[in-house]
Amino acid sequence: MFFLAQARPVLIWPEFSWIPVINGTIFVALLLLTGYYLEKRLRNSIERRAALRAKILKKLPLTYMHGRDVIQIHSFLDNAGVSVLQKIAESSSWFQEVFLPELATYLAHQGELPAWRDAIIFKKLQHLVHDLGPHPKKILPVVFLTDGEEAFPGLLYSGPPGPDFVQKSIHAKVFTKKLYHSFPVSTGDKIHVLYSGEDRDWIRFDAKIYSLNGNDLGIQVETAPEKDSEKTRAWGGIQMGGGILEDSTLPDEFQGSLSQILNYGSISASGTSEIQRRVQTFKEHPGLVRKEHKPEEIQTFIELYSACYARYRSDISPVPKPVLLFLYFFYMDENLLSPTRIVQLYETLEKIKDTQDPYPSDHKLAVYFLPEWLGLILSGKKTPSRNHLAQSYEQVRASMVRKTGTDEYAGESGTEDLLHLLDWELSNLLFNGLIGVSSNPNLAYPILSEDQMYGETDAFLVTREKINSVVDHVHKIDKHLFYRQISFELEQTPGKPELAMKEICPDCIILPVFGSRGVL
């Protein structure tokens, strides 16, 4: 430091002290020790979780379950706390007392599957798991259905009810979304209870709620159980096994479906081998492929779709049946679906092609399948879609011209320009749409397979009739469903815009991929 004295400053060095050195050393040592302790604790926690997870997986016969259901169970184990995993791994009655209620709570909160799918998963697990303890309780997976058709998965602590159960009381649990999606009934209300029977029929009976505490409820059976043919057709029964049901013979036209599709598309040899490899891998490990795939893989399938559609639109020769199923449903291989399912898909496709009128309802909503929509785009009857940045096809081309100074498409023929427009539309609709309609975008994969379906084929396919029926129902309640505010100028008062409401009906496009929601 400097010391001022009379004429000039004098430099004086401060006295050396070991105290800051000791304090700094202690601080660094404590910091390193704390880091080592936290790292060791984290490593032990990860190893403990992995050991418990492996122990639980040994108890679960996931080999016999559908790929998508296996992914849901793995996701539950990944998100469960260590204390829950420990109870599942070490409890003598682990399945019914811990695993099943915790899994049901997780699936209901995620909301990715309909309630009846949850009930089928529970029953299939119940059928496959044999280590239920010395005196297992009777638990029946059910679906609680309100008068407003809201469905919730649940567990009935009883065997399958019979006619003698009328006026008897049963304890049950219902599982709903946390926080905002509570059970919309109260004590004294009536509710419908459905469960899957041994013959794959859905059985239904009515009950009255006499107590409700959280997700625990007591119900009193009001009617004798009877088969519900409508829900059986829509939901289907339970298939005790993961294999595909070979209940009919596959027609010869569908033999070698993947080869027919690849030959029709006539893509490059490298692209052909790449798709063959990916489809084979998907057949062996569908859950793993959905979980660990990269976006580039989906783009490869879209390129095949583009090649097949370009020939489908321009070639007058007969189109193989597998190619038609590929264009409308992204069907690719006969080994991924049961023969009955393939035949039903093609019969449905023939019905779709026979009803080409896009306005079969009272409202003006137009519903198109993707091949039909692509045809309208290429013929100039519809405006191309916008990309994820809300840019049109013309805006993107103009932006490229401003950046590069040249139009790289200027010297191309009309056919090549249409192919670029086709690629643009498929990139926006098929690629982004696949991710958008999927309940879990990380697991979105285009290939159609049996593990995505339950019940009758017509029950889960989206058609014009179903969309128009829903829109008609809503339109009766809200007549201004498609009205928007617009501005216009009268000839008498130019320069003074007026506001008015005008009905502007959107175009609805049905994508050839599996999903559980719509995208605007």
C-alpha positions as CSV (number, residue, x, y, z in Angstrom):
1,M,0.0,0.0,0.0
2,F,1.0,3.6,-0.3
3,F,1.7,5.8,2.7
4,L,1.7,9.6,2.3
5,A,4.3,11.4,4.3
6,Q,5.4,15.0,3.8
7,A,6.8,15.2,0.2
8,R,6.4,11.8,-1.5
9,P,4.6,8.5,-1.0
10,V,6.5,5.5,0.5
11,L,5.7,1.9,-0.7
12,I,5.2,-0.5,2.2
13,W,4.5,-4.2,1.6
14,P,1.7,-5.7,3.7
15,E,2.6,-8.3,6.3
16,F,2.3,-11.9,5.0
17,S,-0.4,-14.1,6.7
18,W,-1.2,-17.8,6.4
19,I,-4.9,-17.3,7.3
20,P,-6.2,-16.6,3.8
21,V,-4.2,-19.6,2.4
22,I,-5.6,-21.9,5.1
23,N,-9.1,-20.7,4.6
24,G,-8.8,-21.1,0.8
25,T,-7.4,-24.5,1.1
26,I,-10.2,-25.6,3.5
27,F,-12.8,-24.1,1.1
28,V,-11.4,-26.0,-1.9
29,A,-11.1,-29.2,0.1
30,L,-14.7,-28.9,1.2
31,L,-15.8,-28.1,-2.3
32,L,-14.0,-31.2,-3.7
33,L,-15.3,-33.4,-0.9
34,T,-18.9,-32.2,-1.4
35,G,-18.6,-32.8,-5.2
36,Y,-17.2,-36.3,-4.6
37,Y,-20.0,-37.1,-2.1
38,L,-22.7,-35.8,-4.5
39,E,-21.2,-37.7,-7.5
40,K,-21.0,-40.9,-5.4
41,R,-24.5,-40.5,-4.2
42,L,-25.8,-39.9,-7.7
43,R,-23.9,-42.8,-9.1
44,N,-25.2,-45.1,-6.3
45,S,-28.7,-43.8,-6.9
46,I,-28.4,-44.6,-10.7
47,E,-27.0,-48.0,-10.0
48,R,-29.7,-48.7,-7.4
49,R,-32.4,-47.6,-9.8
50,A,-30.9,-49.7,-12.6
51,A,-30.7,-52.8,-10.3
52,L,-34.3,-52.4,-9.1
53,R,-35.5,-51.8,-12.7
54,A,-33.8,-54.9,-13.9
55,K,-35.3,-56.9,-11.1
56,I,-38.8,-55.6,-11.9
57,L,-38.4,-56.4,-15.6
58,K,-37.6,-60.0,-14.8
59,K,-41.0,-60.3,-13.3
60,L,-42.8,-58.7,-16.2
61,P,-43.3,-60.9,-19.3
62,L,-43.1,-58.0,-21.8
63,T,-42.1,-60.3,-24.6
64,Y,-45.8,-61.2,-25.1
65,M,-47.1,-57.7,-25.2
66,H,-47.6,-55.2,-28.0
67,G,-44.6,-52.9,-28.7
68,R,-46.4,-49.7,-27.8
69,D,-47.6,-51.1,-24.5
70,V,-44.0,-52.1,-23.7
71,I,-42.9,-48.5,-24.3
72,Q,-45.5,-47.2,-21.9
73,I,-44.3,-49.6,-19.2
74,H,-40.7,-48.7,-19.7
75,S,-41.6,-45.0,-19.6
76,F,-43.4,-45.6,-16.3
77,L,-40.3,-47.3,-14.8
78,D,-38.1,-44.5,-16.0
79,N,-40.3,-41.9,-14.2
80,A,-41.1,-43.8,-11.0
81,G,-39.3,-42.8,-7.8
82,V,-36.7,-45.1,-6.2
83,S,-39.0,-45.7,-3.3
84,V,-41.8,-46.9,-5.6
85,L,-39.4,-49.2,-7.5
86,Q,-38.1,-50.6,-4.3
87,K,-41.7,-51.5,-3.2
88,I,-42.4,-53.1,-6.5
89,A,-39.1,-55.1,-6.5
90,E,-39.3,-56.3,-2.9
91,S,-43.0,-56.6,-2.0
92,S,-44.5,-60.1,-1.9
93,S,-47.7,-58.8,-3.4
94,W,-45.9,-56.3,-5.7
95,F,-48.2,-56.5,-8.7
96,Q,-51.7,-55.9,-7.3
97,E,-50.8,-53.7,-4.4
98,V,-48.1,-51.5,-5.9
99,F,-47.3,-51.9,-9.6
100,L,-50.8,-51.9,-11.0
101,P,-52.1,-48.9,-9.1
102,E,-48.9,-46.9,-9.7
103,L,-49.0,-47.8,-13.4
104,A,-52.7,-46.9,-13.7
105,T,-52.0,-43.5,-12.1
106,Y,-49.1,-42.8,-14.4
107,L,-51.0,-43.8,-17.6
108,A,-54.1,-41.8,-16.6
109,H,-52.0,-38.7,-15.9
110,Q,-50.1,-39.0,-19.2
111,G,-53.4,-39.3,-21.1
112,E,-51.8,-40.7,-24.2
113,L,-54.1,-43.7,-24.4
114,P,-57.9,-44.0,-24.2
115,A,-59.2,-45.5,-21.0
116,W,-60.2,-48.8,-22.6
117,R,-56.6,-49.2,-23.8
118,D,-55.4,-48.8,-20.3
119,A,-57.9,-51.4,-19.1
120,I,-56.7,-53.9,-21.7
121,I,-53.1,-53.3,-20.7
122,F,-54.0,-54.0,-17.1
123,K,-55.8,-57.2,-17.9
124,K,-53.1,-58.5,-20.2
125,L,-50.5,-57.9,-17.5
126,Q,-52.8,-59.6,-15.0
127,H,-53.1,-62.6,-17.3
128,L,-49.3,-62.8,-17.9
129,V,-48.0,-62.2,-14.4
130,H,-48.1,-65.3,-12.3
131,D,-46.2,-64.1,-9.1
132,L,-49.2,-62.6,-7.4
133,G,-48.4,-63.6,-3.8
134,P,-49.9,-66.4,-1.7
135,H,-53.4,-64.9,-1.4
136,P,-54.0,-62.5,-4.3
137,K,-56.9,-60.2,-4.2
138,K,-59.5,-60.2,-6.9
139,I,-59.0,-57.1,-9.1
140,L,-60.9,-56.4,-12.3
141,P,-59.7,-53.7,-14.7
142,V,-62.7,-51.6,-15.8
143,V,-63.7,-48.4,-17.6
144,F,-65.9,-45.9,-15.9
145,L,-68.1,-44.2,-18.4
146,T,-70.2,-41.1,-17.6
147,D,-73.4,-40.0,-19.3
148,G,-71.3,-37.5,-21.2
149,E,-69.2,-40.3,-22.7
150,E,-66.1,-39.4,-20.6
151,A,-64.2,-42.5,-20.0
152,F,-61.8,-43.2,-17.1
153,P,-59.7,-46.3,-16.3
154,G,-60.2,-48.0,-13.0
155,L,-59.9,-51.1,-10.9
156,L,-62.8,-53.0,-9.3
157,Y,-61.8,-55.0,-6.2
158,S,-64.0,-57.9,-7.1
159,G,-64.3,-60.7,-9.5
160,P,-66.4,-60.3,-12.6
161,P,-69.9,-59.4,-11.4
162,G,-72.8,-61.7,-12.1
163,P,-76.6,-61.3,-12.0
164,D,-76.4,-62.0,-8.2
165,F,-74.3,-58.8,-7.7
166,V,-77.3,-56.5,-8.2
167,Q,-77.7,-54.1,-5.2
168,K,-74.4,-55.3,-3.8
169,S,-71.6,-52.8,-2.9
170,I,-68.1,-53.0,-4.4
171,H,-65.0,-51.0,-3.6
172,A,-63.2,-49.5,-6.6
173,K,-60.5,-47.0,-7.7
174,V,-60.6,-44.5,-10.5
175,F,-57.6,-42.9,-12.2
176,T,-57.7,-39.4,-13.7
177,K,-55.4,-36.7,-14.8
178,K,-53.9,-34.8,-11.9
179,L,-54.8,-31.2,-11.0
180,Y,-57.3,-30.2,-13.7
181,H,-59.1,-33.4,-14.9
182,S,-61.1,-34.6,-11.9
183,F,-63.7,-37.2,-11.9
184,P,-66.9,-35.4,-13.1
185,V,-69.3,-37.2,-10.9
186,S,-70.3,-37.0,-7.2
187,T,-72.0,-39.1,-4.6
188,G,-75.4,-40.3,-5.7
189,D,-74.7,-40.1,-9.4
190,K,-75.1,-43.1,-11.7
191,I,-72.2,-44.4,-13.8
192,H,-71.6,-47.1,-16.4
193,V,-69.0,-49.7,-15.8
194,L,-67.4,-51.8,-18.6
195,Y,-64.9,-54.6,-18.5
196,S,-63.4,-57.0,-21.0
197,G,-64.8,-60.5,-20.7
198,E,-63.0,-63.8,-21.3
199,D,-64.6,-64.2,-24.8
200,R,-63.2,-60.7,-25.8
201,D,-66.6,-59.1,-25.5
202,W,-67.0,-55.9,-23.4
203,I,-69.5,-56.4,-20.6
204,R,-71.5,-53.4,-19.2
205,F,-73.5,-52.7,-16.1
206,D,-74.8,-49.6,-14.4
207,A,-73.9,-48.6,-10.8
208,K,-74.6,-45.8,-8.4
209,I,-71.8,-44.1,-6.4
210,Y,-72.4,-44.1,-2.7
211,S,-69.0,-42.9,-1.5
212,L,-66.1,-40.9,-3.1
213,N,-62.8,-40.1,-1.4
214,G,-60.0,-39.1,-3.8
215,N,-59.7,-41.9,-6.3
216,D,-61.3,-44.4,-4.0
217,L,-65.0,-44.9,-4.5
218,G,-67.8,-47.2,-3.5
219,I,-70.4,-48.3,-6.0
220,Q,-73.6,-50.2,-5.8
221,V,-74.5,-52.4,-8.8
222,E,-77.9,-51.3,-10.3
223,T,-78.3,-53.6,-13.3
224,A,-77.2,-57.1,-14.3
225,P,-74.1,-57.2,-16.5
226,E,-74.7,-57.7,-20.2
227,K,-72.7,-57.6,-23.4
228,D,-72.2,-54.2,-25.1
229,S,-72.0,-54.9,-28.8
230,E,-71.2,-51.3,-29.7
231,K,-68.2,-51.0,-27.4
232,T,-67.0,-54.5,-28.4
233,R,-67.0,-53.5,-32.1
234,A,-65.3,-50.1,-31.3
235,W,-62.8,-51.2,-28.7
236,G,-62.3,-54.9,-29.4
237,G,-61.4,-57.6,-26.9
238,I,-58.1,-58.6,-25.4
239,Q,-55.6,-60.7,-27.3
240,M,-53.6,-62.8,-24.8
241,G,-50.3,-62.7,-26.6
242,G,-48.2,-60.4,-28.7
243,G,-48.4,-62.3,-32.0
244,I,-50.5,-61.4,-34.9
245,L,-53.8,-63.3,-35.2
246,E,-53.6,-65.6,-38.3
247,D,-57.3,-66.1,-38.6
248,S,-57.5,-66.1,-42.5
249,T,-55.4,-66.6,-45.5
250,L,-53.6,-63.7,-47.0
251,P,-54.6,-63.0,-50.7
252,D,-51.8,-63.5,-53.2
253,E,-52.0,-59.9,-54.3
254,F,-50.4,-58.9,-51.0
255,Q,-47.6,-61.3,-50.9
256,G,-44.2,-59.5,-51.0
257,S,-45.9,-56.1,-50.3
258,L,-42.7,-54.3,-49.5
259,S,-41.0,-55.5,-52.8
260,Q,-44.1,-54.4,-54.8
261,I,-44.0,-50.9,-53.2
262,L,-40.3,-50.5,-53.8
263,N,-40.5,-51.7,-57.4
264,Y,-43.4,-49.3,-58.1
265,G,-41.6,-46.4,-56.6
266,S,-38.4,-47.1,-58.5
267,I,-36.1,-45.3,-56.1
268,S,-32.3,-45.7,-56.0
269,A,-30.6,-48.9,-55.1
270,S,-29.2,-47.4,-51.9
271,G,-32.6,-46.0,-50.9
272,T,-34.2,-49.4,-51.6
273,S,-31.7,-51.3,-49.4
274,E,-32.0,-48.6,-46.7
275,I,-35.8,-48.9,-46.5
276,Q,-35.6,-52.8,-46.5
277,R,-33.2,-52.6,-43.6
278,R,-35.3,-50.2,-41.6
279,V,-38.5,-52.2,-42.2
280,Q,-36.8,-55.4,-41.1
281,T,-35.4,-53.7,-38.0
282,F,-38.9,-52.4,-37.2
283,K,-40.4,-55.9,-37.5
284,E,-37.9,-57.2,-35.0
285,H,-37.9,-54.3,-32.5
286,P,-40.8,-51.9,-33.1
287,G,-40.7,-50.3,-29.7
288,L,-36.9,-49.7,-29.9
289,V,-37.2,-48.2,-33.4
290,R,-39.9,-45.8,-32.3
291,K,-38.0,-44.7,-29.3
292,E,-34.5,-44.3,-30.9
293,H,-35.2,-43.3,-34.5
294,K,-33.9,-40.1,-36.1
295,P,-35.8,-37.7,-38.3
296,E,-33.7,-38.6,-41.3
297,E,-35.3,-42.1,-41.2
298,I,-38.8,-40.6,-41.6
299,Q,-37.6,-38.5,-44.5
300,T,-36.4,-41.6,-46.3
301,F,-40.0,-43.1,-46.2
302,I,-41.4,-39.8,-47.4
303,E,-39.1,-39.9,-50.4
304,L,-40.5,-43.3,-51.2
305,Y,-44.1,-42.0,-50.8
306,S,-43.3,-39.1,-53.1
307,A,-41.9,-41.4,-55.8
308,C,-45.0,-43.8,-55.5
309,Y,-47.4,-40.9,-55.7
310,A,-45.7,-39.3,-58.7
311,R,-46.1,-42.5,-60.6
312,Y,-49.6,-43.1,-59.3
313,R,-50.7,-39.7,-60.6
314,S,-49.0,-40.0,-64.0
315,D,-49.1,-43.7,-64.9
316,I,-52.3,-45.2,-66.3
317,S,-51.2,-48.8,-65.7
318,P,-53.0,-50.8,-62.9
319,V,-51.8,-49.9,-59.4
320,P,-50.8,-52.8,-57.1
321,K,-53.1,-53.2,-54.1
322,P,-50.2,-52.9,-51.6
323,V,-49.2,-49.5,-53.2
324,L,-52.7,-48.2,-52.7
325,L,-52.7,-49.2,-49.0
326,F,-49.3,-47.6,-48.7
327,L,-50.6,-44.3,-50.2
328,Y,-53.7,-44.2,-48.0
329,F,-52.6,-45.9,-44.8
330,F,-48.7,-46.2,-44.9
331,Y,-49.0,-50.0,-45.0
332,M,-45.6,-51.5,-46.0
333,D,-45.3,-55.2,-45.1
334,E,-47.8,-58.1,-44.8
335,N,-46.0,-59.4,-41.8
336,L,-46.8,-56.4,-39.7
337,L,-50.6,-56.9,-39.9
338,S,-52.9,-59.8,-39.7
339,P,-54.4,-61.1,-43.0
340,T,-57.9,-60.1,-41.8
341,R,-56.7,-56.6,-41.0
342,I,-55.2,-56.2,-44.5
343,V,-58.3,-57.4,-46.2
344,Q,-60.5,-55.1,-44.1
345,L,-58.2,-52.1,-44.9
346,Y,-58.5,-52.7,-48.6
347,E,-62.3,-53.1,-48.3
348,T,-62.4,-49.8,-46.5
349,L,-60.3,-48.2,-49.1
350,E,-62.7,-49.3,-51.9
351,K,-65.5,-47.7,-49.9
352,I,-63.5,-44.5,-49.6
353,K,-62.8,-44.4,-53.3
354,D,-66.4,-45.0,-54.2
355,T,-67.5,-41.9,-52.2
356,Q,-65.5,-39.0,-53.7
357,D,-68.0,-36.2,-52.9
358,P,-66.2,-33.9,-50.4
359,Y,-69.4,-32.2,-49.4
360,P,-71.7,-35.0,-48.2
361,S,-72.9,-33.1,-45.1
362,D,-75.1,-30.0,-44.4
363,H,-72.0,-27.8,-43.7
364,K,-69.4,-26.7,-46.2
365,L,-66.4,-28.4,-44.6
366,A,-64.3,-30.3,-47.3
367,V,-62.6,-33.5,-46.2
368,Y,-59.8,-35.0,-48.3
369,F,-57.5,-37.9,-48.0
370,L,-53.8,-37.0,-48.6
371,P,-53.6,-38.5,-52.2
372,E,-56.7,-36.5,-53.2
373,W,-55.3,-33.3,-51.6
374,L,-52.0,-33.7,-53.4
375,G,-53.8,-34.0,-56.7
376,L,-55.7,-30.8,-56.1
377,I,-52.4,-29.0,-55.2
378,L,-50.6,-30.2,-58.3
379,S,-53.5,-29.3,-60.5
380,G,-53.6,-25.7,-59.1
381,K,-57.1,-26.1,-57.6
382,K,-55.8,-25.6,-54.0
383,T,-53.1,-23.4,-52.5
384,P,-50.0,-25.2,-51.2
385,S,-49.6,-25.5,-47.5
386,R,-47.3,-23.2,-45.4
387,N,-44.2,-24.4,-43.6
388,H,-43.6,-24.3,-39.8
389,L,-42.5,-20.6,-40.2
390,A,-45.9,-19.8,-41.8
391,Q,-44.1,-19.2,-45.2
392,S,-45.8,-20.0,-48.4
393,Y,-44.1,-21.9,-51.3
394,E,-43.7,-18.7,-53.3
395,Q,-42.3,-16.8,-50.4
396,V,-39.6,-19.4,-49.8
397,R,-38.6,-19.4,-53.5
398,A,-38.5,-15.6,-53.6
399,S,-36.3,-15.6,-50.4
400,M,-33.9,-18.1,-52.1
401,V,-33.7,-15.8,-55.1
402,R,-32.9,-12.8,-52.9
403,K,-30.2,-14.7,-51.1
404,T,-28.5,-16.3,-54.1
405,G,-29.3,-13.9,-56.8
406,T,-30.5,-16.7,-59.1
407,D,-33.6,-18.9,-59.4
408,E,-32.3,-22.5,-59.3
409,Y,-35.6,-23.7,-60.6
410,A,-35.9,-21.3,-63.5
411,G,-34.5,-23.6,-66.2
412,E,-36.5,-26.7,-65.0
413,S,-39.4,-28.2,-66.9
414,G,-43.0,-28.1,-65.7
415,T,-42.7,-31.7,-64.5
416,E,-39.7,-31.0,-62.3
417,D,-41.4,-27.9,-60.9
418,L,-44.4,-30.1,-59.9
419,L,-42.1,-32.6,-58.3
420,H,-40.6,-29.8,-56.2
421,L,-44.1,-28.7,-55.2
422,L,-44.9,-32.3,-54.3
423,D,-41.9,-32.6,-52.0
424,W,-42.8,-29.2,-50.4
425,E,-46.3,-30.4,-49.6
426,L,-45.3,-33.8,-48.3
427,S,-42.6,-32.2,-46.1
428,N,-45.2,-29.8,-44.5
429,L,-48.1,-32.2,-44.3
430,L,-46.7,-35.7,-43.9
431,F,-43.5,-35.1,-41.9
432,N,-44.8,-32.3,-39.7
433,G,-48.3,-33.9,-39.5
434,L,-46.9,-37.2,-38.4
435,I,-45.3,-35.5,-35.4
436,G,-48.3,-33.3,-34.8
437,V,-51.0,-36.0,-34.6
438,S,-48.9,-38.4,-32.5
439,S,-49.8,-38.5,-28.8
440,N,-46.0,-38.7,-28.1
441,P,-44.0,-36.9,-30.8
442,N,-40.8,-38.6,-29.7
443,L,-42.3,-42.0,-30.7
444,A,-43.9,-40.9,-33.9
445,Y,-43.1,-43.4,-36.7
446,P,-45.0,-43.8,-40.0
447,I,-45.1,-47.5,-40.6
448,L,-48.6,-49.1,-39.9
449,S,-48.5,-52.2,-37.7
450,E,-50.9,-54.4,-35.8
451,D,-49.8,-53.2,-32.3
452,Q,-51.4,-49.8,-33.0
453,M,-54.9,-51.3,-33.4
454,Y,-57.5,-52.8,-31.2
455,G,-61.0,-53.9,-32.2
456,E,-62.6,-53.6,-35.6
457,T,-60.7,-51.8,-38.4
458,D,-63.6,-49.4,-39.2
459,A,-63.7,-48.4,-35.5
460,F,-60.3,-46.6,-35.4
461,L,-60.1,-45.3,-39.0
462,V,-60.9,-41.7,-39.5
463,T,-63.3,-41.2,-42.4
464,R,-65.3,-38.4,-44.0
465,E,-68.5,-39.7,-42.5
466,K,-67.0,-39.6,-38.9
467,I,-65.6,-36.1,-39.3
468,N,-68.8,-34.7,-40.9
469,S,-70.9,-36.3,-38.2
470,V,-68.9,-34.6,-35.4
471,V,-68.9,-31.3,-37.2
472,D,-72.7,-31.5,-37.8
473,H,-73.2,-32.2,-34.1
474,V,-71.1,-29.2,-33.0
475,H,-72.6,-27.0,-35.8
476,K,-76.1,-27.6,-34.4
477,I,-74.9,-26.2,-31.0
478,D,-72.8,-23.4,-32.4
479,K,-74.0,-22.0,-35.7
480,H,-71.1,-19.7,-35.9
481,L,-68.5,-22.4,-35.7
482,F,-66.5,-21.4,-38.8
483,Y,-67.3,-17.6,-38.8
484,R,-64.3,-15.2,-38.8
485,Q,-64.1,-11.5,-38.7
486,I,-63.1,-9.8,-42.0
487,S,-62.7,-6.3,-43.1
488,F,-64.0,-4.8,-46.4
489,E,-64.6,-1.3,-48.0
490,L,-67.9,-0.1,-49.4
491,E,-68.0,1.6,-52.7
492,Q,-69.8,4.5,-51.1
493,T,-67.1,5.0,-48.4
494,P,-63.7,4.2,-49.9
495,G,-60.8,4.2,-47.5
496,K,-63.1,3.4,-44.5
497,P,-62.8,-0.4,-43.8
498,E,-65.9,-2.0,-42.2
499,L,-65.9,-5.2,-40.1
500,A,-68.2,-8.2,-40.6
501,M,-68.4,-11.9,-39.8
502,K,-68.1,-14.3,-42.7
503,E,-68.3,-18.1,-42.7
504,I,-64.9,-19.5,-43.9
505,C,-64.8,-23.3,-43.8
506,P,-61.4,-25.0,-43.5
507,D,-60.1,-27.9,-45.6
508,C,-59.7,-31.1,-43.5
509,I,-56.9,-33.5,-44.7
510,I,-56.8,-37.1,-43.4
511,L,-53.2,-38.2,-43.1
512,P,-52.1,-41.8,-43.8
513,V,-50.5,-42.2,-40.4
514,F,-51.6,-43.3,-36.9
515,G,-52.3,-40.6,-34.3
516,S,-54.7,-39.5,-31.6
517,R,-55.2,-35.8,-32.3
518,G,-55.6,-33.2,-35.0
519,V,-53.4,-30.3,-36.1
520,L,-54.4,-26.9,-37.4
